[in-house]
Amino acid sequence: MFDMYVVLIVSIFTMVLSLILTPVFIRLADKWNIVDDPEPKARRSHEKRMPTMGGIIIYLSFYLATFFLVPIPNNQLIPLFAASSVIIMTGILDDLFELSPLLKLLGIIIAASFIYFYGDVALETMTIPYLGTIEFGSFQLPFTIIWITGFTNAINLIDGLDGLASGISMIALTTMGIIGFFFLTIEEVSISVMIFILVAAIAGFWPYNFYPASIFLGDTGALFLGFMISVFSLQGLKNATLISLGLPIIILGIPVTDTLFAMIRRKLNKQSIVTADRSHIHHRFMIIGLSHKQTVLAIYSVSAIFSIIALLYNFSTLIGSILLTLFVVIGVILFVELIGLVGEGKRPILNVIKTFVQKLNK
């Protein structure tokens, strides 16, 4: 169905298109006052007016390529286009008028519901080794909404430094595309094709978004990327195994970890889970002494490690997968405590290790 040389050419075209459209949009954004002012907000790190809403370029480049240059089935593409357009409109309104968290959530839920009912995207069953298969039945819709909302917000939360969300998204999507290309059925390979084209659209935008940025993704871009990642991750999981269900979570290890421990941190501090703060992973890296650029590159590196681990799952036995999972859980806990993601004084595991080492040295 797909000639991979054609897919490669289309991907290059998409990247070039995004590369050309981005500086044009930067000039228009400045002219039309589509900018992010350096107000003293908890998640802002820039010091000058910056063109924003750059996700529109990724959205346009991706859909121009997928609608006109590759034969993606309409039953896959049109529901995705409609649902992601709801997300784009939600992001635009948020960038222009700062929507409340509940209104943003409503936009995501509407898009998730649309993709469930018309895009045939849902988790139907899950097979657990030695226990059998679980039928999700009437829980398919709430699970789909929770999955899409969670990943969409995770990418949105990590979008705090130049090039961070766009770079992490490229790493995650590339990993998902590789896994899908080799392990999905022939009928599902169009998912991987769309993933690679989306990576190309982000790649054309990324040079302008990386430090020092000329344009921001805005909530328009961060919500769009998070939504697309969540939908693509679900499209190959209609009949999942416990391992395949966990792969997207591993691939998106950084935003998932950041979101999970942000909720834990805020609950421990008796704050609302939607309260913005300066204790996200990227903030913690900068507090311990890394520069803006070094922080972004360090998080790229950690994201790449998560992606490699996700690839290893596809070649592991059940025992190997269990050991990999233990390694990931222990590694994440130590990482979180080392950088103080929950709080400066909240390092129970490291304190136990420190006490144990001190006793050994006596």
Secondary structure per residue as TSV (DSSP state, phi and psi in degrees):
chain	resnum	aa	ss	phi	psi
A	1	M	-	360.0	-37.8
A	2	F	-	-119.1	125.7
A	3	D	-	-85.2	117.7
A	4	M	H	-66.2	-24.9
A	5	Y	H	-67.3	-38.0
A	6	V	H	-66.1	-42.6
A	7	V	H	-60.7	-40.9
A	8	L	H	-63.1	-44.9
A	9	I	H	-64.3	-42.9
A	10	V	H	-63.3	-39.6
A	11	S	H	-63.6	-42.5
A	12	I	H	-63.9	-43.3
A	13	F	H	-59.4	-44.2
A	14	T	H	-62.3	-42.4
A	15	M	H	-63.2	-44.7
A	16	V	H	-64.4	-41.5
A	17	L	H	-59.2	-46.7
A	18	S	H	-63.5	-39.0
A	19	L	H	-62.9	-34.6
A	20	I	H	-81.4	-42.1
A	21	L	H	-70.2	-30.2
A	22	T	H	-61.5	-50.7
A	23	P	H	-64.0	-29.8
A	24	V	H	-64.2	-45.1
A	25	F	H	-67.2	-33.9
A	26	I	H	-58.7	-44.5
A	27	R	H	-66.5	-41.3
A	28	L	H	-66.7	-40.3
A	29	A	H	-62.3	-40.7
A	30	D	H	-66.8	-39.9
A	31	K	H	-67.5	-40.0
A	32	W	T	-92.3	6.2
A	33	N	T	63.7	34.8
A	34	I	-	-90.1	77.1
A	35	V	E	-131.7	158.5
A	36	D	E	-107.2	114.2
A	37	D	-	-80.0	148.0
A	38	P	-	-77.8	61.1
A	39	E	-	-78.5	156.9
A	40	P	-	-75.4	70.0
A	41	K	-	-104.8	152.4
A	42	A	T	-60.4	-31.3
A	43	R	T	-103.6	4.2
A	44	R	-	-90.5	139.9
A	45	S	-	-127.8	2.3
A	46	H	-	-94.1	161.9
A	47	E	S	-120.7	8.3
A	48	K	S	-143.9	163.7
A	49	R	-	-60.5	133.8
A	50	M	E	-133.3	129.5
A	51	P	E	-55.3	139.6
A	52	T	-	-132.3	-171.5
A	53	M	-	69.1	26.1
A	54	G	T	-65.7	-15.4
A	55	G	H	-59.6	-22.5
A	56	I	H	-58.4	-38.0
A	57	I	H	-65.6	-42.9
A	58	I	H	-63.4	-44.4
A	59	Y	H	-59.0	-49.7
A	60	L	H	-65.2	-45.8
A	61	S	H	-62.0	-42.9
A	62	F	H	-63.0	-48.5
A	63	Y	H	-76.7	-30.2
A	64	L	H	-60.7	-40.4
A	65	A	H	-72.2	-45.7
A	66	T	H	-73.0	-31.2
A	67	F	H	-77.0	-35.7
A	68	F	H	-112.7	-15.3
A	69	L	T	-117.9	-17.2
A	70	V	S	-132.3	147.7
A	71	P	-	-84.0	66.4
A	72	I	-	-76.2	130.8
A	73	P	-	-56.6	136.5
A	74	N	H	-60.2	-32.9
A	75	N	H	-68.5	-16.6
A	76	Q	H	-94.0	-43.5
A	77	L	H	-78.2	-44.5
A	78	I	H	-66.0	-45.8
A	79	P	H	-62.3	-36.4
A	80	L	H	-64.7	-42.8
A	81	F	H	-62.2	-45.9
A	82	A	H	-63.9	-46.8
A	83	A	H	-65.8	-43.8
A	84	S	H	-69.9	-24.4
A	85	S	H	-67.9	-34.9
A	86	V	H	-62.2	-41.7
A	87	I	H	-64.1	-44.1
A	88	I	H	-60.7	-44.1
A	89	M	H	-64.3	-38.0
A	90	T	H	-61.8	-44.5
A	91	G	H	-64.7	-41.4
A	92	I	H	-61.4	-46.9
A	93	L	H	-62.3	-37.3
A	94	D	H	-68.8	-41.6
A	95	D	H	-65.5	-32.8
A	96	L	H	-85.2	-39.1
A	97	F	H	-124.6	0.1
A	98	E	-	54.7	78.0
A	99	L	-	-65.0	155.6
A	100	S	-	-71.5	156.7
A	101	P	H	-54.9	-34.9
A	102	L	H	-68.4	-37.9
A	103	L	H	-68.9	-39.5
A	104	K	H	-62.4	-42.9
A	105	L	H	-61.6	-39.3
A	106	L	H	-61.5	-42.6
A	107	G	H	-60.8	-42.3
A	108	I	H	-65.6	-41.5
A	109	I	H	-65.2	-40.1
A	110	I	H	-61.2	-46.2
A	111	A	H	-64.3	-42.3
A	112	A	H	-64.4	-40.5
A	113	S	H	-65.5	-39.4
A	114	F	H	-63.8	-44.9
A	115	I	H	-68.4	-27.4
A	116	Y	H	-70.6	-49.1
A	117	F	H	-76.3	-32.1
A	118	Y	H	-115.1	-14.7
A	119	G	H	-104.4	1.8
A	120	D	-	54.6	42.7
A	121	V	-	-114.3	108.8
A	122	A	-	-168.3	157.1
A	123	L	-	-93.3	117.4
A	124	E	-	-96.3	-44.5
A	125	T	E	-140.0	160.5
A	126	M	E	-140.1	128.1
A	127	T	E	-98.6	126.0
A	128	I	E	-111.1	125.9
A	129	P	T	-52.1	133.8
A	130	Y	T	71.5	-9.7
A	131	L	T	-109.9	-25.8
A	132	G	E	110.6	-161.6
A	133	T	E	-109.4	133.4
A	134	I	E	-99.3	128.1
A	135	E	E	-92.4	124.2
A	136	F	-	-82.3	-26.2
A	137	G	G	50.4	-121.5
A	138	S	G	-71.4	-7.9
A	139	F	G	-87.9	0.2
A	140	Q	H	-60.2	-46.1
A	141	L	H	-65.2	-52.6
A	142	P	H	-61.3	-36.7
A	143	F	H	-63.7	-43.3
A	144	T	H	-60.0	-44.9
A	145	I	H	-65.0	-43.6
A	146	I	H	-63.4	-44.0
A	147	W	H	-60.1	-51.8
A	148	I	H	-66.2	-43.0
A	149	T	H	-63.0	-42.6
A	150	G	H	-62.2	-49.4
A	151	F	H	-69.9	-36.8
A	152	T	H	-61.9	-45.9
A	153	N	H	-69.9	-30.4
A	154	A	H	-63.2	-44.3
A	155	I	H	-67.7	-37.7
A	156	N	H	-63.5	-38.9
A	157	L	H	-69.0	-34.1
A	158	I	H	-79.0	-8.7
A	159	D	-	-79.9	72.0
A	160	G	-	-121.6	-8.5
A	161	L	S	-134.4	159.6
A	162	D	T	-56.6	122.6
A	163	G	T	77.7	1.1
A	164	L	H	-70.4	-55.4
A	165	A	H	-66.3	-39.9
A	166	S	H	-66.6	-40.6
A	167	G	H	-68.0	-45.2
A	168	I	H	-61.7	-39.9
A	169	S	H	-62.9	-41.4
A	170	M	H	-62.5	-43.4
A	171	I	H	-62.7	-46.8
A	172	A	H	-65.1	-46.4
A	173	L	H	-65.6	-40.0
A	174	T	H	-60.3	-43.2
A	175	T	H	-62.1	-46.2
A	176	M	H	-62.4	-39.6
A	177	G	H	-64.2	-41.4
A	178	I	H	-65.1	-46.5
A	179	I	H	-61.2	-44.0
A	180	G	H	-65.1	-39.4
A	181	F	H	-63.6	-37.6
A	182	F	H	-93.3	-21.2
A	183	F	H	-121.0	-10.0
A	184	L	S	-85.9	166.0
A	185	T	-	-74.7	167.5
A	186	I	G	-58.5	-38.5
A	187	E	G	-65.8	-25.4
A	188	E	G	-96.3	-0.3
A	189	V	H	-66.7	-20.1
A	190	S	H	-61.5	-26.1
A	191	I	H	-63.1	-45.8
A	192	S	H	-63.9	-37.5
A	193	V	H	-60.9	-46.7
A	194	M	H	-62.9	-38.3
A	195	I	H	-61.3	-46.7
A	196	F	H	-66.0	-34.3
A	197	I	H	-68.9	-38.1
A	198	L	H	-65.1	-40.3
A	199	V	H	-58.5	-42.3
A	200	A	H	-63.6	-40.3
A	201	A	H	-63.6	-40.0
A	202	I	H	-68.0	-39.9
A	203	A	H	-61.4	-35.4
A	204	G	H	-69.8	-30.7
A	205	F	H	-82.6	-31.7
A	206	W	H	-55.1	-43.1
A	207	P	H	-57.2	-29.5
A	208	Y	H	-83.7	-16.9
A	209	N	H	-98.7	-21.3
A	210	F	S	-73.7	156.7
A	211	Y	S	-61.9	133.2
A	212	P	S	-80.1	124.9
A	213	A	-	-68.7	147.9
A	214	S	S	-102.4	-14.7
A	215	I	S	-156.9	147.9
A	216	F	-	-99.0	154.3
A	217	L	-	-61.9	-38.6
A	218	G	H	71.1	171.8
A	219	D	H	-63.2	-26.7
A	220	T	H	-54.7	-47.9
A	221	G	H	-79.1	-42.4
A	222	A	H	-64.8	-42.7
A	223	L	H	-66.0	-40.7
A	224	F	H	-62.6	-47.3
A	225	L	H	-64.2	-44.2
A	226	G	H	-61.6	-40.9
A	227	F	H	-65.0	-45.7
A	228	M	H	-63.6	-41.3
A	229	I	H	-62.2	-43.8
A	230	S	H	-64.5	-41.6
A	231	V	H	-69.2	-46.1
A	232	F	H	-61.5	-37.0
A	233	S	H	-67.4	-31.9
A	234	L	H	-79.8	-27.3
A	235	Q	H	-63.7	-23.6
A	236	G	T	-99.4	13.4
A	237	L	-	-121.8	23.7
A	238	K	T	-56.1	-43.6
A	239	N	E	-123.6	83.5
A	240	A	E	-88.7	159.9
A	241	T	E	-102.1	169.2
A	242	L	H	-59.9	-37.1
A	243	I	H	-70.5	-47.8
A	244	S	H	-63.7	-31.9
A	245	L	H	-66.1	-31.9
A	246	G	H	-82.5	-16.2
A	247	L	H	-59.6	-48.2
A	248	P	H	-59.4	-34.0
A	249	I	H	-66.5	-39.8
A	250	I	H	-67.7	-45.8
A	251	I	H	-57.6	-40.3
A	252	L	T	-97.9	40.1
A	253	G	H	-55.9	-41.2
A	254	I	H	-67.6	-57.2
A	255	P	H	-63.6	-34.2
A	256	V	H	-65.6	-46.6
A	257	T	H	-60.8	-44.2
A	258	D	H	-61.5	-45.0
A	259	T	H	-67.3	-46.5
A	260	L	H	-59.6	-48.5
A	261	F	H	-79.4	-19.1
A	262	A	H	-66.0	-41.3
A	263	M	H	-65.9	-42.6
A	264	I	H	-61.9	-46.5
A	265	R	H	-59.4	-44.1
A	266	R	H	-70.7	-34.5
A	267	K	H	-66.6	-42.3
A	268	L	H	-64.1	-32.5
A	269	N	T	-90.2	6.2
A	270	K	T	57.8	43.5
A	271	Q	-	-113.4	161.6
A	272	S	-	-66.3	144.2
A	273	I	T	-69.4	-12.4
A	274	V	T	-98.3	5.0
A	275	T	-	-71.4	126.7
A	276	A	-	-74.0	145.2
A	277	D	-	-149.5	179.8
A	278	R	S	-114.6	47.2
A	279	S	-	-126.0	21.3
A	280	H	S	-73.0	171.3
A	281	I	H	-54.1	-45.9
A	282	H	H	-66.5	-34.6
A	283	H	H	-65.6	-41.6
A	284	R	H	-64.5	-39.8
A	285	F	H	-61.0	-40.9
A	286	M	H	-71.6	-33.8
A	287	I	H	-64.9	-35.8
A	288	I	T	-82.6	2.4
A	289	G	T	120.0	-2.6
A	290	L	-	-79.5	148.5
A	291	S	-	-76.1	172.6
A	292	H	H	-55.4	-53.0
A	293	K	H	-65.9	-42.5
A	294	Q	H	-62.4	-37.9
A	295	T	H	-62.7	-46.3
A	296	V	H	-61.8	-45.1
A	297	L	H	-66.3	-36.3
A	298	A	H	-64.9	-41.6
A	299	I	H	-69.9	-36.0
A	300	Y	H	-56.2	-43.9
A	301	S	H	-63.7	-44.1
A	302	V	H	-64.9	-39.3
A	303	S	H	-61.7	-40.1
A	304	A	H	-63.8	-37.5
A	305	I	H	-62.8	-45.3
A	306	F	H	-58.6	-40.5
A	307	S	H	-65.8	-40.8
A	308	I	H	-62.9	-41.9
A	309	I	H	-61.6	-42.2
A	310	A	H	-61.4	-38.9
A	311	L	H	-65.1	-37.5
A	312	L	H	-63.4	-32.2
A	313	Y	H	-56.9	-33.3
A	314	N	T	-70.7	-13.9
A	315	F	T	-115.9	4.9
A	316	S	-	-94.5	152.6
A	317	T	-	-76.2	175.8
A	318	L	H	-60.4	-43.8
A	319	I	H	-63.4	-42.5
A	320	G	H	-62.1	-40.0
A	321	S	H	-65.0	-39.2
A	322	I	H	-63.8	-43.5
A	323	L	H	-65.3	-40.6
A	324	L	H	-60.8	-42.3
A	325	T	H	-63.7	-43.5
A	326	L	H	-60.9	-42.0
A	327	F	H	-60.4	-43.8
A	328	V	H	-65.2	-46.1
A	329	V	H	-62.0	-47.2
A	330	I	H	-64.2	-43.1
A	331	G	H	-61.7	-42.5
A	332	V	H	-65.1	-44.1
A	333	I	H	-61.0	-45.5
A	334	L	H	-64.9	-41.1
A	335	F	H	-60.2	-46.6
A	336	V	H	-61.2	-42.8
A	337	E	H	-72.1	-37.0
A	338	L	H	-61.6	-41.2
A	339	I	H	-91.8	-2.2
A	340	G	T	70.5	41.3
A	341	L	S	-69.1	-32.1
A	342	V	S	-86.7	-34.1
A	343	G	-	167.5	153.7
A	344	E	T	-56.9	-39.5
A	345	G	T	-97.4	6.2
A	346	K	-	-104.7	81.2
A	347	R	-	-135.0	61.7
A	348	P	H	-60.4	-43.1
A	349	I	H	-68.1	-45.5
A	350	L	H	-64.6	-35.5
A	351	N	H	-65.8	-38.5
A	352	V	H	-64.0	-44.6
A	353	I	H	-62.9	-42.4
A	354	K	H	-62.3	-44.1
A	355	T	H	-63.5	-41.3
A	356	F	H	-63.3	-43.8
A	357	V	H	-64.6	-40.3
A	358	Q	H	-62.5	-39.3
A	359	K	H	-67.1	-37.0
A	360	L	H	-64.6	-34.1
A	361	N	H	-81.0	-10.4
A	362	K	-	-77.9	360.0
